[in-house]
Amino acid sequence: MSDSVTCVFVHGWAMNSAVWDECVSRLPDWINVVLVDLPGHGSMADIEVNALDDFVRALSPLVQRPALWVGWSLGGLAVLRLAQLYPQRVAAALLVATNPCFVTRDNWSCAVEAAVFRQFAEDLNRQQEKTIRRFLALQVKGLPGAMKVVRQLQQSMQQRGDASLQAMNSGLQMLLDTDLRGTLNTVDCPLHWSLGGRDALVPAALAQVLQEEYAQRNVVLNPRASHAPFISHGDDFIRQLLAIAGSLRNQPPATAGRTVIEKRYL
């Protein structure tokens, strides 16, 4: 039996690894935590990023054996793509407030209109600070105690630095262009989903579509949560995460997510 599980946390658009601090502070010692700032974000703000695969190339060397990857929003797309391209690195994935295709398309209505992200891109280049505040407000829309979550997200951004304008523009383009629906039934590792019933960016209807049309068995929809369930509903989120990590811990060492990485920032 493996003694520990390595868990890599990947943040979302315009954010950095500090968004996970409260969550990971509550995890048991048998989880080896790896927090990463994506290229163009936080401590990596000076690195240019142009495509989703740029994120994947930065993530893939972090672990040498299969690990549990937790990806939030845009970070979830990067984790899903990682599972497709580097299956030997992924024991399981927890996709948080993630949509395999964030914008509506033919026969894909459980998403937001492309105009939402196009408007964000237009506004971002005119009034960056105001646009980010509006984006944060959209993430907690309809959530009781919304301002507390917004303040925590703002503090996280300030703690390790803002994303570059170039990376934020590229990230919005990724959200517009990426369609990974075809990967859902082809990746080798178990996919787990943590979705919010009040999420303004990932419609709650996605949960049923994932189950019925893509045979996803591990979909958790918290009806009270919005776009950042690991902050607004931390107890529920940690229970789900520990259940997944615990199942990996009980696998034979050859397949468990075990590495020599200790808790650190990358």
Buried (B, 14 or more C-beta within 10 A) or exposed (E): EBEBBBBBBBBBBBBBBBBBBEBBEEBEEEBBBBBBBBBBBBBBBEBEBBBBBBBBBBBBEBBEBBBBBBBBBBBBBBBBBBBBBBBEBBBBBBBBBBBBBBBBEEEBEBBBEBEBBBBBBEBBEEEBEEBBEBBBEBBBEEBEEBEEBBEBBEEBBEEBBBBBEBBBBBBBBBBBBBBBBEBBEEBEBBBBBBBBBBBBBBBBEBBEBBBEEBEBEBBBBBEBBBBBBBBBBBEBBBEBBBEBBEBBBEBEEEEBBBBEBEEEBB
